[in-house]
Amino acid sequence: MARALVFLSLSLLLPEVAFAEEFQNLGLTGAQRGIYCLLIFVIAYAFVMTEEFTHLRKSKPVILAAGIIWAQVAYMASTSNVPSEQVHQAFEHDLKEYAELMLFLLVAMTYINAMAERNVFEALRSWLVSRKFGYRKLFWITGVITFFLSSVADNLTSALLVGAVVMAVGANSPKFVSLGFINLVIAANAGGAFSPFGDITTLMVWQAGRAEFFDFFMLFVPSVVNFVVPAAMMHFAIPDELPSFPEEDQVQMKPGALVICGLFILTIAIAVSFKQFLHLPPFMGMMVGLSILMFFGYRLKMIFHDAEDRFDVFNNVRDAEWDTLLFFFGVVFAVGGLGYIGYLELASIAMYDGLGATTANILIGILSAIVDNIPVMFAVLNMNPDMDLYQWMLVTLTAGVGGSMLSVGSAAGVALMGTSRGMYTFFSHIKWTPAVAAGYAASILTHYWING
């Protein structure tokens, strides 16, 4: 909230400037209705940040805020004699941004749901439990799996899937669960930072054309450092014991599970090819991959008639994280509306022109520990500061891993708090914030050393 008030103050003091796109912003940041729109967004985001306590889905307040903001934008534009065509142009810019990302994410979520329905992740969990590793080995194994899994699945899904393993083997050791969950949050956020598919923020940077697909892999080593530094510090706090394992039968994958995994890899390859060779948006390649999954689902339906083995791809579409997709809708349009009023350009002047790109990008990561990295990164993209590839990769890294410093800084942390039965809390995480911050600083220095 304090940051929002600082942002408001800067907006009132700084002059009006042109919007980053081909159309001009309204330049009404000092108007009463402009300030009202900013406060509406702050209030809506306060509800998002308290979702854990209110149990109000995060999509609801931001969608309402987006509607109110654009209604005010339309009114201010009409009273300022701004042509409606210009307003429509700004609105359609946000619609295009959202549509491309939503379709891409919908296909990725459908594939993840399909693999979950075919017991791919349950079989992995069951195998890990059956191996009967000690707590310290499990700490590293679950962290490494989450790190690489989150490079193709989002951090929320990765953390929840591997978190089930931690809960299964650490039911009698709250300390292991607490440290294991902190480790998963760090690993999930770090793993998503070096892949265009790993996080919504990296996907936004890729689709916006700020970096090519293979450019993101220059963040692999900094991401590893971000994960390993705090994990090494926590290692010695893990009980050096053998947990008591629950007795259970090995879970078997359902028919077609491995083929669906292969089709997901093929779909990623198609999306990359559409972008790299055909210069088409990646979501078109993802939609082609979805059609392949649909045809394979039809084949499974024709072969297997038992209710247990039947496959319906539309059930997986239905079970996508619609709250996340709709939250993203609200964020894109709310931030886009504020940008059209003129606030993002003012913030860009205050941060990037005033502090310099490096300092501003490091602060972006710290801010993402408090505010979700999706609106933060979307705001940066709309500010469109003049930065080279090194700086765009720096802000991609910091926005991706900065959320690990607090349990509420990422969807993975919030979700794991809800499933930990009180063993992983905000305060148990904050005890290790200095270690996470050390990893954050080390990853930035590694990026500078390798890529600077």
N, C-alpha and C positions, 0 to 999 in steps of 0.2 A: 504493500500500500504506500509506504514511504517513497519507493522508487517511482510509483505512478505520480505522486505529488511533485517530485523533482522534475519528472518528464513534463508535467503540466506547466511548471514554472519556466522551464527552458523554452517551452513552446510559446509562452506569452512574451518572452523577452526577445526572441530571435526574429529576424525579418522573414517575410513571406518569400518563398522560392518556388521554382517550377517543379512539378512532379516528374519522377524519373522517366516516365513513359512519354509517348509522343503528344499526349494531351496535358494541359495545364491543370494544376490542382486549384481548388477554390480559393485558397489563401485566406481562409476564415478561421484560423486557429485561435484568434483572440475574441471571436464572436461568442455571445452567450450560448447559442445552440451548439457551437463547436466544442466548447468546454463541457457542455451537457453530454455530448456524445462520448467524450473521453471518460467522464465519470461513470456513464452507463457501462462502458467496457470494464472499468476497474471493479465496479460492483459485481458484474457478471463473473469476472475472473476470481473474485473473492469466493463466490459459491463453488467454482471449480476446485479451488485449493482446499476447501473444507468438505469435499465429497466424502472423504473417509468417515466424517462425523455426521453429516446430514443425510447421507445415502441418496442424495439427489444426483442423478446421472449428469455428468459434466456437459453433455450435449445440449441439455435443456436451456440453461441460462445463456449460453453463447449464441444459440440460434435466435433467441428472443432479442438479445443485444444487437445482433446483426440486422434484424428487421427494423428495430428502432433507429439504429444509426443511419441506415440507408433511407429511411423515411425522412429523417432530418436532413440528410444530404440533398435529397430531391427538393425539399422545401427551400433550403438555403440557395440551391442552384437557381430555382425559379425566381426567387426574390432578388437575386443578383444578376438576372438577365443572362444567365448561362444557357446556351442552347441545349435542349433535351438530348440532341444527338451526342453531345459531348459526354453527358452523364451516362447515356447508354453505352458509350465506348468504354468508359471506366468500369462500368458494371460488367460488361461482357468480358473485359480483361480478367476480372476475378473469376467469372464463370468458367472461362477457358482453363485457368490455372487449376480450379477445383475439379473440373470434369476429367482432365488428364490424370491427375493424381488419384482420384477416387476409383476410376476404372482399373488403373494399375494395381492399387491396393486390394480391390475387390477380388481380382484374379489370384493374387498372392495369398489372401486369406482363404479363398476357396480351396486352393491346393493344400494349405496347412490343415484345414478342417478335414479334407479328404484323407490325408495321411493319418490324422488322429483317428478318424472313423475306421480306418483299416488296421488300427492297433500298432502303427509304426512306433509311436513314442511310448506306448505302454510296454511293448516288447523290449525296448531299450531300458526302460525303468526296471522291469522285471529281471533283465539280464544283469544289470548293475547290482541289484539286491542279492541275486544268487551268487555273485562272485565273493561276497563277504569280505570286502576290503575294510581296513581300519579307518577311524575317523579322519586322520590326516590325509590318507590316500584319497578317500572319498571327497574331501575338501578340494583337492586339486583336480581330481577327475571330473567332478561336477562343474567346477569353474571352467576348465578347458572345453568341455562339451558345450556349455552355455556360450562361451566366447565364439566358437565356430558356428554353432547353430544360429546365433543371432545375426550372423552375416547374411543369412538367407531368409530367416524368419524375423519378425519384429521382436524387440526386447521383452515385451510383455509376454508373448507366447513362449519364448525361450525360457524365461525365468519361471513361469508357472509349470511348464513341463518338467524341467529339471528340479524345480522346487519340490515336486511330488516325491522324488527320490530322497532328497534331504529329509523331508518329513517322515518318510517310511522308515529310514534307518536311524533317525535321530530322535524318535519319539521320547526316549528316556534321557535325553541329554539336551536340555534347553540351551546350554551354552554353544553346543555344536550347531544347533538349528539357527541361532542368532548369527553366529559368525558365518555359517554356510550361506545364509540368505544375503548378508552384506556382500559376500563374495560373488553371489549370483547377480546382484544388482550391478556391481562393478563390471563383471564379465559381460553381461548382456549389453550394457551401454558401450563398453569398449569395443566389443565385437561388431556392433552395428555401425561403428564410425568409419570403418575402412572399406565398406561395401556399399555400392549404390542401392542395394536391396535391403540393407541391414536396418535402416531407420527411415522414418518419413522425412527427416531433415536431409539426409544424404540423397534421398530420392528427389527431393525438391531442387537441390543444388544441381543434380545431374540433368533433370528435365528442363531446368532453366538455362542450360547450356553454359554454366559457369565452369564446368570441368567435363572432360570426356570420361568414359566408363573406366578405363584402365588407370586414369589419374588418381582415383581414390585409393588404389593399392599402395601408393606412396605413404599412406597413413598406417599401413599394417604394423610396422615396427613401433611407432609411437603408441599405437593402440595396445600392443603387447606389453609395452612398458607401463602403460596406465593400469593394466590389469595385474601385472606381476608385482609391482612395487608394494601396494597395500596388501596383496595376498601373502607375500613373503613376511610382512610384519605381523599378520594375523596367524600365520602358520604355527608359531610357538605357543599361541593361546589356545589352540585346538587340543582337546583331550587326546593323549597318546594311548588310546584304548581301542579295543575291538567291540563294536556295538552288538547288542542282541538283535538278531535279524528275525523278522516275521516269517513264519513258514507259509509259503504259497507256491502254487504251481507256476511253471514258466508260461508266460503269456505268449500265444502264437499269433503271428500276423495273419490277417484275413487275405483271401485270394486277391491278387492284383496289387498288393501293397507296394512291392518293389518296383513294379511297372510304373505306378503313379509317382514314386520318387524319381524315377528316370524321366518321366514326362515333365516333372517340375524343372529338372535341370535343362531339358530340351527347351522348355518355355522361356527360361531365362536367356538361353542362347539365342532364341528367335527374337526376343525383345532387344537384346544387345545388337543383333544384326540389323534390325529395322532402324535403330538409331545410328549405328556406325556406317552402314553401307548404303541404306536407302534414304537416310536423313528424314525419317518419319518418327513421330513421337513413339517412345517405347511401349506405351499402353496398347498400341495397335498390335505389336508382337505378342503382348500378354493375352490379348483377346483371341488371337490365333491359337495360342497355347490352351486357352480355356475351351475352345471348340474341340481340340484334340482330346482333352479330358472328357468332354461330353460324349464323344464317339466311343471312347474306351469304356465309359460308364454304361453306354448302351450295350456294348458287348458283354460286360459283366452281368447286366440285367437279363440278357438272353440266355447266358450259360447257367447262372446260379439263381434258382427259384426259391431257396430257403430264405425265410425272413431275416435270419442272422447274417447271411452273406450277401443279401441284395444291396445294390449300390444305387443311390439316386443323387446325382450331382447337384440338383437343385436344393436338396436338404443342406448341402455344404454351403451353397450360396446363402441360403436363409440364415445359417448359423454364423455368418461373418460378423465381425465386431462392428455392428451398425452404430453403436454408441460412439465409437472412435471415428467412424466415417462421417457421422453427422456433426460430431464435435469439430472435426476438421472443416466442415462446411461453415459452421458458425465462425470459426477463427479466420478463415480466408476472407469472408465477407465483412466481418467486423473490422479486422486490421486493414483490409482494402478500403473500407469506407473512411477510416481515420486517415489513411494515406491520401485519399482524394481530398479530404478537408485540408490537409497540409502538414499533419503532425509528423509523419515519417521523414519528410525532408528536413524538418527542423531537428529531429533526433539525429539524423545523419550528420548534419552540420556540427551539432554539439559533440557527438562521439567521434566520428571518423575524421572530421576536419580539425576539431579541437584537441582530441587526445592522440590522434594517429591510429592507423589501422591495427597495429600489433596490440596496443593497450586496449583499444575498443574491442577487439576480438577476444582477448582474454577475459574482459569484463562480461562479454556475452555469455561465456561459459559459466561464470560465477552466477550470473542472473538466471541461467537455466536450472540452477539448483533450487531456485525458489519458484520460478514460473516455468511452465512446461516449454520444452524446446521448440515445439511446433510453431506457436505464434512468434517466438523470438526469431527463429530462422526465416519465417515468412516475412517478418518485418524487415530483416536485413536484406532479403532479396528485393523487396519493394523499395528500400532505400537506394539499392543499386550503387553502393560506393565504388569508386574507381580502384579496384584491387587486382593484383596479379594472381596467378595460380597458387603461389605459396600462401598468400593471405586467405584466399577462398578455402584452401585446404585447412588452414589454421582455424578459421571460424567453424568449419565443418567438424573438426576434431573437438574443439572446446564446447560447442553446442551439444555434441553427442555425448561426451563423457562428463561434462560439468554437472549433470543431474545426479551423478553418483554421490556427491558430497552430502546430500541429505536424502532421507528415505522418501520424502515427498517430492523429490526432484525429477522423478521419472515414473512412468506408468508401472514399470517393473517393481519398484519399491513400494508403491501404494498397494499393488495387488498382493505382494508377498506379506505385507503387514496384515492384510485381511485373511490370509490362509494360515498364519503361523500360530494361531491359538494363543496369542499373547507372548510368544517366545521371541519375536522380532518386532521391535517397536521403534518409534522415532528416536527415543532417548538411547536405546541400545545401539542404534546406528550412529548417532552423533558422537558417541565415545570414540569412534574410529574415524571421524571426519578428518582429523589431522593426518592420518595415514592415507586416506583417500586424496586429500589435498596434495600430499607429497607425490602421489602418483600422477595427479593432474599437472603439477609443475614439471615433473620429470618427463611426461609425454610431450609437453610444449618444448622443453629444451631438446629432446630427441628429434622432434620435427625440425627445429631450427638447425640442429647439427647435421642431420641427414639431407634435408630438402631446402634449407635456407641458402 
